[in-house]
């Protein structure tokens, strides 16, 4: 469930969207899916990652969606621009989300992701290329003998 709206101003369009569901932690509780504001070509908040392409995800009866789809939502600030009627490019800075730890190693991201994409839109489909720059830091345990 959600709400969205917008208005045209003297400085450009302003839009917002807030959407959530009840599939939070372990499918219990409320979860924010999208929550962002947009002014002209700048968007800030949580929505689909710049790197992914949610329009190509096939519909399934599985609530979690198909395997191997790149369809994550990220907290971000992004800029997008329509270069002509068929080409749109986008670049964004996204909050890092990979933190893995075990008894032997810890992997985390110390800097935000920088994602970019360019999309060619045709009458019967589209073609998209994207790039994601990530940093990983590894912490190995110190063994003192």
C-alpha positions in Angstrom: 0.0 0.0 0.0 1.2 3.5 -0.6 0.7 7.0 -1.6 2.3 9.1 -4.3 1.8 12.6 -5.7 3.4 15.5 -7.3 3.0 19.0 -8.6 4.5 21.3 -11.2 6.3 24.4 -9.9 8.0 27.4 -11.4 11.3 25.5 -11.0 10.2 22.1 -12.3 8.2 19.1 -11.3 8.2 17.8 -7.7 7.1 14.2 -7.0 7.0 11.8 -4.0 6.2 8.2 -3.3 5.8 6.2 -0.1 5.0 2.5 -0.4 5.2 -0.4 2.0 3.9 -3.9 2.7 3.7 -6.4 5.6 6.6 -8.6 4.5 9.1 -7.2 7.0 11.6 -9.3 9.0 10.7 -13.0 8.6 7.5 -11.9 6.8 6.3 -10.2 9.9 5.9 -6.5 10.4 5.8 -3.5 8.1 8.4 -2.9 5.5 9.2 0.3 3.5 9.6 -0.6 -0.2 9.9 2.8 -1.7 10.1 6.2 0.0 11.6 9.0 -2.1 11.2 12.6 -3.3 12.1 13.8 -6.8 12.8 17.3 -8.0 13.4 17.7 -11.7 16.1 15.1 -12.6 17.3 14.5 -9.0 15.8 11.7 -6.8 16.6 11.1 -3.1 15.3 8.2 -1.0 14.8 4.5 -1.3 13.7 2.9 -4.6 15.0 0.5 -7.2 18.8 0.5 -7.6 20.2 2.4 -10.5 22.0 -0.7 -11.6 19.0 -3.0 -11.8 16.1 -3.0 -14.4 12.8 -3.8 -12.6 10.9 -3.7 -15.9 12.4 -7.0 -17.1 11.6 -9.1 -14.0 9.0 -11.7 -15.1 5.8 -12.0 -13.0 5.7 -15.2 -10.9 3.4 -16.6 -8.3 6.5 -16.7 -5.9 6.3 -13.7 -3.6 10.1 -13.4 -3.6 10.2 -13.2 -7.4 12.4 -15.2 -9.8 15.8 -16.5 -9.0 18.9 -14.5 -10.2 17.0 -11.2 -10.9 18.9 -8.0 -10.2 16.1 -6.2 -8.4 17.2 -4.6 -5.2 16.0 -1.4 -3.6 18.6 1.0 -2.3 18.8 4.3 -0.4 20.3 6.6 -2.9 20.7 10.0 -4.5 20.6 9.9 -8.2 20.5 12.1 -11.3 18.8 11.0 -14.6 18.4 12.8 -17.9 16.6 12.0 -21.1 19.2 12.7 -23.9 16.6 12.3 -26.6 13.3 10.5 -27.0 15.1 7.1 -27.0 18.1 7.4 -24.7 18.1 8.0 -20.9 21.2 7.9 -18.7 21.4 7.8 -14.9 24.1 7.9 -12.2 23.6 7.5 -8.5 25.3 7.1 -5.1 23.8 4.3 -3.1 24.1 3.1 0.5 26.2 0.0 0.8 24.5 -3.1 1.9 27.0 -5.9 1.9 28.1 -6.8 5.4 29.1 -10.5 5.9 30.8 -11.8 9.0 31.7 -15.2 10.4 34.2 -16.7 12.9 37.0 -16.4 10.4 36.4 -13.3 8.3 34.4 -10.1 8.1 33.6 -8.4 4.8 32.0 -4.9 4.7 31.7 -1.9 2.5 33.2 1.3 3.9 32.1 3.6 1.0 28.9 4.0 -0.9 28.2 2.3 -4.3 28.5 4.4 -7.4 26.1 3.1 -10.1 25.4 4.2 -13.6 23.4 3.1 -16.6 22.3 4.0 -20.0 19.1 2.8 -21.6 18.0 2.7 -25.2 14.2 2.6 -25.5 12.5 1.3 -28.7 8.9 0.6 -29.6 9.1 -3.1 -28.8 11.5 -3.1 -25.9 14.7 -1.6 -24.5 18.4 -2.3 -24.1 20.3 -1.3 -21.0 23.9 -1.3 -19.9 25.0 -0.6 -16.3 28.1 -0.4 -14.2 28.5 -0.6 -10.4 31.6 0.5 -8.5 31.9 -1.1 -5.1 34.6 -1.2 -2.4 35.0 -4.2 0.0 37.1 -4.3 3.1 38.2 -7.6 4.6 39.0 -8.1 8.3 40.9 -11.4 9.0 41.3 -12.6 12.5 44.7 -12.1 14.2 46.1 -15.3 15.7 48.7 -14.7 18.4 50.8 -17.8 19.2 
